[in-house]
Amino acid sequence: MTGQKLDQNSPLIGRFDQSFLIHMIRDFFVILLMVTVLEFALKAGMVYYKFRVHGPTDAQEAAQDLADNVRSIMRNEGGPVAARTVYPILKDNWDGLGYRIAIIPSEVTIRSIEQGFEFTPEGLPRGDWPDTAHASATLPLTAEPFCLACHTEAAVGDVLGEVTVRRDLATDFAQWVEDMRLTGLLALAKILLHSVLLFLILRARLEPLLGLRAVVSNLARAYGGLTHRADIRSADEFGVLARDLNLFLDRITRLMGELDEVLRRVVKVNDDIVTIQGDLRDRIDTLTGRIRRLERAAMVSAKSEPRLSQAWFDTARHAVADLRDQTGGEDAAGLVEDLRAVVVNAEAQIAGSEALFADLGALGDESEHLRHVMSEMIRLEERMKGIVQTGTVLVQRLRPATEPVA
């Protein structure tokens, strides 16, 4: 799963078989096993290389040694008889060394031994040798002066026989397999021992990391507090990580304290707004009531006052006209002018009163608008209370041990 991005809700996260320790030991075990297999393969390659490069030379040297052994037997008096006993021993010894040997007597040797010792020498026949990859060497055995005592029909320099030495590639590989059995068992034991030692070392070295994991897990838990701190147990990368984590938590704690202080100030400001809002609401209600009462009283007074009504103006005009007709329009001229001035003044007063009433009405409308603004302030206050409550819950969740924000 290395290199793949996992979802934070993946069921693989936190499983024992997915732990870093298990992955590390498994990878280390696999690498050691691969190294051991590669080592065995290299050794097998070296066996094949040595057979191909040094096999003929080794076979030639072995054949020379075998020829010297045969000459040593021939030096003894009664050598042909002793050879019948020694040749099987030689065969067993060379078989133990991984070589196939053959000692083939010549015709002159057979005739000489039959005449002098009355038996037919057989030497060591080749037998049924398999046709496989091999390295072999053959050397002739020539007669020397001491050989003429037994080989009566031979002369010095005649070939008395030949020796053949052969080594099969399968023999080398069989010997390699035999060696690898013990080596493989030791390598497997070494791998297991190294894995156990690695487990113990990693468990000791990863103890600070496990402590960090416990702290982070506690922080990630629902309603977990920010008071937990990681223990700095070493001066390596784990110690640096623990220190940085503690510094980060200290910074978060300071931010929470500042947020707590801001919330307290917001609550205090909200209380002041509520107080001012209540006082302002009372004043606005009083002012609005007084304006409305004044407006109604003025309107009632204007409508109930006869001299300010339209009928009064009409009556005054008719009275002036009748008076002019009865007096002929001469003596009443001054009175008419006075009445006309009164009427004009009354009309001007009425116009002023109507303008005043209009202003009072507009002021009443403004007071209603102000009341609407106060309603908006009330709704804003409710929203602020909701924000304050949310912030308070957040602070309490991050710092459950602190006192609730007032």
Secondary structure as UniProt FT lines:
FT   TURN            2..3
FT   TURN            8..9
FT   TURN            11..14
FT   HELIX           16..18
FT   HELIX           20..75
FT   TURN            77..78
FT   HELIX           79..96
FT   TURN            97..98
FT   STRAND          100..105
FT   HELIX           107..117
FT   STRAND          134..142
FT   HELIX           145..149
FT   TURN            152..153
FT   TURN            156..157
FT   STRAND          159..168
FT   HELIX           169..205
FT   HELIX           207..220
FT   TURN            222..223
FT   HELIX           237..304
FT   HELIX           306..308
FT   HELIX           310..327
FT   TURN            328..329
FT   TURN            331..332
FT   HELIX           333..398
FT   TURN            400..401
//
